[in-house]
Amino acid sequence: MKIKKIAKPWGYEKILELNNKYVLKELFMKKGHRCSLQYHQKKTETFFVVKGHLKLYHGKSKKNLKIKRFKSGDYLTIKPKYIHRMEAIINTTYLEASTPEINDVIRLIDDYGR
């Protein structure tokens, strides 16, 4: 598979592998930007910070989110229906391995009007 780079308002993602068992992406998030506050119906994902620092907002309800900081070498697995959002404290590169449901995104809040 050819690597597919997708521009995002917060940076970009590169799909390194996509098959019927898993997806592997490299993501770059610009300092001060964040992805949607979101959850997935079926998808399970694990992210691993390669370089930089992320803030993770997470919880079972969007009204009661916890904040955890991640630095290079830190990782976390996010199960289906768990609300989450990443924010880059500095320019950050991270990997995401997930189950193959790439369009399984329910956005609750989005800074970019998507």
C-alpha positions in Angstrom: 0.0 0.0 0.0 1.2 3.5 -0.8 1.4 5.8 2.2 -1.5 8.2 2.1 -1.0 11.7 3.6 -4.2 13.5 4.6 -4.1 17.2 5.5 -6.0 18.1 8.6 -6.7 21.6 10.1 -4.6 20.6 13.1 -1.7 19.1 11.1 -1.8 15.8 9.1 -2.2 12.1 9.3 -0.4 9.5 7.2 -2.0 6.1 6.7 0.9 3.7 6.9 -1.1 0.5 6.7 -4.8 -0.2 6.2 -6.1 -3.7 6.0 -9.1 -5.7 7.2 -7.5 -6.3 10.6 -5.9 -3.0 11.6 -4.9 0.6 10.6 -1.6 2.2 11.5 -1.3 6.0 11.2 1.4 8.6 11.9 -0.2 11.9 13.1 1.4 15.3 13.4 -0.4 17.9 15.5 0.6 21.5 15.5 1.2 23.3 18.9 -2.0 24.7 20.3 -4.3 22.7 18.0 -6.6 19.9 18.9 -8.7 17.2 17.3 -12.4 16.9 17.8 -13.9 15.9 21.1 -15.1 12.5 19.8 -15.9 8.9 20.5 -16.2 5.7 18.4 -19.0 3.2 18.2 -16.7 0.1 17.4 -13.2 1.3 16.9 -10.5 0.6 19.6 -7.3 2.7 19.2 -3.9 2.9 20.9 -1.8 6.0 20.5 1.9 6.3 21.2 3.7 9.6 21.4 6.9 9.6 19.3 8.0 13.2 19.8 6.4 16.1 21.6 3.7 16.5 24.3 0.0 16.0 24.2 -2.8 16.8 26.5 -5.6 14.1 26.5 -9.1 15.1 27.5 -11.0 11.9 28.3 -14.0 10.5 30.1 -17.4 8.8 30.0 -19.3 12.1 29.7 -18.3 15.4 28.0 -19.4 17.3 31.1 -16.9 15.4 33.3 -13.6 15.1 31.4 -10.2 14.4 33.0 -6.9 15.8 31.6 -3.8 13.7 31.3 -0.4 14.8 29.8 1.6 12.5 27.6 5.2 12.9 26.5 7.5 10.9 24.2 7.2 7.2 25.0 3.8 7.4 26.6 0.8 5.5 25.2 -2.8 4.7 25.9 -5.6 2.5 24.6 -9.0 4.0 24.1 -12.0 1.7 24.0 -15.2 2.2 22.0 -17.7 4.8 23.3 -15.0 6.5 25.4 -15.0 10.3 24.9 -11.5 11.8 24.1 -9.6 14.6 22.4 -5.9 15.2 22.0 -4.3 18.7 22.1 -0.7 19.4 21.2 1.2 21.3 23.9 4.2 21.6 21.5 4.4 20.3 17.9 3.8 16.5 18.4 4.1 13.4 16.3 2.3 10.2 17.5 1.3 6.8 16.1 -2.2 5.4 16.2 -2.9 1.7 15.8 -6.6 0.8 15.6 -9.2 -1.6 14.5 -10.1 -0.9 10.8 -13.2 1.2 11.2 -11.6 4.4 9.9 -14.9 6.3 9.4 -16.2 5.5 12.9 -16.0 9.0 14.4 -18.7 10.8 16.2 -17.7 14.4 16.8 -19.2 16.1 19.8 -17.3 19.4 19.6 -15.0 20.5 16.8 -12.9 23.7 16.6 -12.9 23.6 12.8 -16.6 23.3 12.1 -16.5 19.7 10.7 
